[in-house]
Amino acid sequence: MDQLRAIRYFSTVVETGSFTKAAKVFNVPPSSLSRRVADLEKSLGATLLKRSTRIVKLTEVGQIYYKDVQQILNQLAQSNETVRSYQTTPMGRLRISSMVGFGDKILLPLLDEFSKLYPEIVLDVSLSDELSTLGRDDVDIAIRGGYAPNERVLAIRLMENGFIPVASPSYLDKYGMANNVMELKEHKGLYFKTPAGPTPWLCKMNGQWHDVSGPAVAISNNGPWLARKACNGEGILMSTRWALASLLESGQLQELKFEHELAITQNSDFAVYLMYQKQRYLVPKVKAAVDFLVKNIKVANEY
């Protein structure tokens, strides 16, 4: 029995919900495809599919097997693409995942330029603040703010991702400027919510970390909404300098300076990282995108 072919048949039956439809995909008789799947079940000693006249469903063990073989088939497809694409023109579908704020302000404008350089690459871009696992989520490139990742990927540090405190002139006129970080506990807070929860206001004094967060008036994972509320004088916001650059330049918000610097984490290695799997860099479309983004994001960050 050709087990790999049988696995492909089985996987397609699951995806189409029909032996007949799966047979059309491979241009083989339904009876032949059905026999191969039955041989696969026999070799495993388990029933993977519940068959009826109208529909085909996975058994409990079939669900487990399907999930496992999908990872194998995806890895095999990637390996085949690596070999076929080696030293060829960058082309095909490129999957990129990025955090939302960074994607809107920095990544997407750069990708417009990238598309002009590489018209044969189809961009598949997802913006989410949820963490992506490159192998599991079938992502070629992920851009994330945070710490250096522990997973087995290559991570390039693109730029700093430190958070700064800001407020509008109208807020400061009404509530006054805090003379020191401890007074921030009395001020209204606008908090960005990460997958791990709202970001606190932290400060290190005399070797000790202190939480100086003020009472929350709004919490959200939508940075632009929080920035608008800050501009409206509704509270103090901690956000990244790159996200606030235009508002700081226009004077709608101003950075609050203290003797002791504020942070949202005790980890000093906080930055924006571009991540990819080492073997994927051999694929021209991935190499082209990695090289382009690293060069242009670092150049943009110098200004």
C-alpha positions in Angstrom: 0.0 0.0 0.0 1.2 3.5 -0.9 0.6 5.0 2.6 1.3 8.6 1.7 -1.2 8.5 -1.2 -3.7 6.8 1.1 -3.2 9.6 3.7 -3.7 12.2 1.0 -6.9 10.5 -0.1 -8.1 10.3 3.5 -7.3 14.0 4.2 -9.2 15.1 1.1 -12.2 13.0 2.0 -12.3 14.8 5.3 -12.0 18.2 3.7 -14.6 17.6 1.0 -16.9 15.4 3.2 -17.3 13.0 0.3 -15.5 10.0 -1.3 -17.0 11.1 -4.7 -15.8 14.7 -4.4 -12.3 13.5 -3.2 -12.1 11.1 -6.1 -12.7 14.0 -8.5 -9.9 16.0 -7.0 -7.4 13.2 -7.8 -9.2 12.1 -11.0 -9.6 8.5 -9.8 -12.6 6.2 -9.5 -14.4 6.6 -6.1 -14.2 2.9 -5.6 -10.4 2.9 -6.0 -10.1 5.9 -3.5 -12.4 4.2 -1.0 -10.4 0.9 -1.1 -7.1 2.8 -0.4 -8.7 4.6 2.6 -10.1 1.2 3.8 -6.6 -0.3 3.4 -5.2 2.6 5.5 -7.7 1.9 8.2 -6.9 -1.8 8.1 -3.2 -1.1 8.4 -3.8 1.1 11.4 -6.3 -1.3 13.0 -8.7 1.6 13.6 -11.9 3.1 11.9 -11.1 6.6 10.9 -14.3 7.5 9.1 -18.0 7.0 9.8 -19.6 6.3 6.4 -23.3 6.9 5.5 -25.2 7.4 2.2 -25.1 11.2 2.6 -22.1 12.2 4.6 -18.7 11.1 5.9 -17.6 12.0 9.4 -14.5 11.5 11.4 -14.5 9.1 14.3 -12.8 10.3 17.6 -9.5 8.5 16.7 -9.9 9.8 13.1 -9.9 13.4 14.4 -6.7 12.8 16.2 -5.1 11.1 13.1 -6.3 13.8 10.8 -4.8 16.6 12.9 -1.4 14.7 13.1 -1.2 13.9 9.3 -2.1 17.5 8.4 1.1 18.7 10.1 3.0 16.0 8.1 1.4 17.0 4.8 2.0 20.7 5.4 5.7 20.1 6.2 6.0 17.9 3.1 4.4 20.6 0.9 6.8 23.2 2.3 9.8 20.9 1.7 8.7 20.3 -1.9 8.2 24.0 -2.4 11.7 24.7 -1.0 13.3 22.3 -3.5 11.2 23.5 -6.5 11.6 27.2 -5.7 15.3 27.1 -4.9 17.1 29.8 -7.0 14.0 30.7 -8.9 11.9 33.9 -9.2 10.1 34.9 -5.9 6.5 33.9 -6.5 3.5 32.3 -4.8 1.5 32.9 -1.7 3.3 34.6 1.2 1.7 34.4 4.6 2.6 37.2 7.0 1.2 37.7 10.5 1.7 41.0 12.4 0.4 42.7 15.5 -2.4 45.1 14.5 -0.9 48.5 15.3 2.4 47.8 13.7 0.7 46.4 10.7 -1.5 49.4 10.1 1.2 52.1 10.6 4.4 50.5 9.3 4.0 47.1 7.7 1.1 47.5 5.2 2.5 50.7 3.6 5.8 48.9 3.1 4.0 45.9 1.6 2.5 48.1 -1.0 6.0 48.9 -2.2 7.0 45.3 -1.9 4.2 44.2 -4.2 5.4 46.6 -6.9 8.9 44.9 -6.7 7.6 41.4 -6.6 4.2 41.2 -8.5 4.3 37.4 -8.7 4.0 37.1 -4.9 0.5 37.0 -3.5 0.4 38.5 -0.1 -1.8 36.8 2.6 -1.6 39.2 5.6 -3.2 38.7 8.9 -3.2 41.4 11.6 -3.7 40.1 15.1 -2.3 40.7 18.6 -2.7 36.9 19.3 0.7 35.1 19.2 1.3 33.0 16.1 3.3 29.8 16.2 5.0 29.6 12.8 4.9 25.9 12.3 1.4 25.3 13.7 -0.3 28.3 12.1 1.2 27.9 8.6 2.8 31.4 8.7 5.9 32.2 6.7 6.8 35.4 8.6 5.5 36.8 11.9 6.2 40.2 13.4 5.6 40.6 17.1 6.4 43.0 19.9 7.7 41.5 23.1 10.6 39.5 24.2 13.0 37.4 22.1 11.0 34.2 21.3 11.9 30.9 22.8 10.5 28.8 19.9 12.9 27.3 17.4 12.8 30.2 14.9 15.1 32.9 13.7 14.3 36.2 15.2 15.6 39.5 13.9 15.3 42.6 16.2 13.7 45.3 14.1 13.3 48.2 16.5 12.7 49.2 20.1 9.2 48.7 21.4 9.3 50.6 24.6 6.2 52.2 25.9 6.0 55.9 26.9 3.4 57.8 29.0 1.5 60.6 27.2 -1.4 62.9 27.9 -3.2 65.7 26.0 -2.6 69.4 26.9 -6.3 69.6 27.9 -5.9 66.7 30.4 -2.8 68.3 32.0 -4.6 71.7 32.2 -7.4 70.0 34.1 -5.6 67.6 36.3 -2.1 68.9 36.4 1.2 67.3 35.7 2.3 64.5 38.1 5.5 65.7 39.9 6.8 62.1 40.3 5.8 58.6 39.2 4.1 57.7 42.5 1.6 60.5 41.9 0.4 58.6 38.8 -1.6 56.4 41.1 -4.0 59.3 41.4 -4.4 59.9 37.7 -6.9 58.4 35.2 -5.5 55.5 33.1 -6.1 54.3 29.6 -4.7 50.8 29.3 -3.7 48.8 26.2 -4.8 45.1 26.6 -2.4 42.4 25.3 -3.2 38.7 25.1 -1.7 38.5 28.6 -4.0 41.3 30.0 -3.8 45.1 30.4 -0.3 46.6 30.5 0.6 48.1 33.9 2.6 51.2 34.7 5.8 50.0 36.3 8.8 51.9 37.6 12.1 50.8 39.1 13.3 52.9 42.1 16.2 52.1 44.3 16.4 48.6 42.8 12.7 47.8 43.5 9.9 47.6 41.0 6.7 49.5 41.8 3.3 49.4 40.2 2.2 53.0 39.8 -0.9 52.3 37.7 -3.8 54.8 38.1 -7.5 53.9 38.2 -8.6 52.7 34.7 -11.2 54.6 32.7 -10.8 52.5 29.6 -9.1 49.2 28.6 -8.8 47.9 25.0 -6.6 46.1 22.5 -7.5 48.9 20.0 -4.6 51.3 20.2 -6.1 54.0 17.9 -9.3 54.2 20.0 -7.2 54.6 23.2 -5.1 57.3 21.5 -8.3 59.2 20.5 -9.5 59.1 24.1 -6.1 60.3 25.3 -6.3 63.2 22.8 -9.8 64.0 24.1 -8.3 64.5 27.6 -9.8 61.4 29.2 -6.6 60.0 30.7 -2.9 59.1 30.6 -1.9 56.5 28.0 1.2 54.2 27.8 1.9 53.2 24.2 4.8 52.8 21.8 6.6 55.8 20.5 6.2 54.6 16.9 2.4 54.3 17.4 2.2 57.8 18.8 4.7 59.6 16.6 2.2 61.7 14.5 0.2 62.7 17.6 3.3 63.8 19.4 4.6 65.7 16.4 1.2 67.5 16.0 1.1 68.4 19.7 -2.2 66.6 20.3 -0.3 64.5 22.9 2.9 65.2 24.8 5.3 62.8 26.5 5.4 62.9 30.3 9.0 62.9 31.6 9.9 61.6 35.1 13.1 61.1 37.0 12.4 57.4 37.0 11.5 55.9 33.6 8.2 54.1 33.2 7.8 50.7 31.6 5.1 48.0 31.1 7.4 45.1 31.9 10.4 44.3 34.1 12.1 42.7 31.1 14.5 45.1 29.4 14.7 43.0 26.2 11.5 44.4 24.8 11.4 45.0 21.1 9.7 44.3 17.7 10.9 41.0 16.2 10.6 39.5 12.7 10.5 35.8 13.0 10.7 32.9 10.4 11.7 29.3 10.3 15.4 28.9 9.2 14.6 26.4 6.4 12.0 28.7 4.9 14.6 31.4 4.1 15.7 29.2 1.2 12.4 29.9 -0.5 12.8 32.9 -2.7 9.6 34.6 -1.7 10.4 34.4 2.0 14.0 35.5 1.5 12.9 38.5 -0.6 10.3 39.5 2.0 12.7 39.1 5.0 15.5 41.0 3.4 13.1 43.8 2.2 11.3 44.2 5.5 14.4 44.1 7.7 16.1 46.8 5.5 13.2 49.1 5.2 11.8 48.9 8.7 15.3 49.6 10.2 15.8 52.5 7.7 12.4 54.0 8.6 13.2 53.7 12.3 16.3 55.8 11.9 14.2 58.9 11.0 
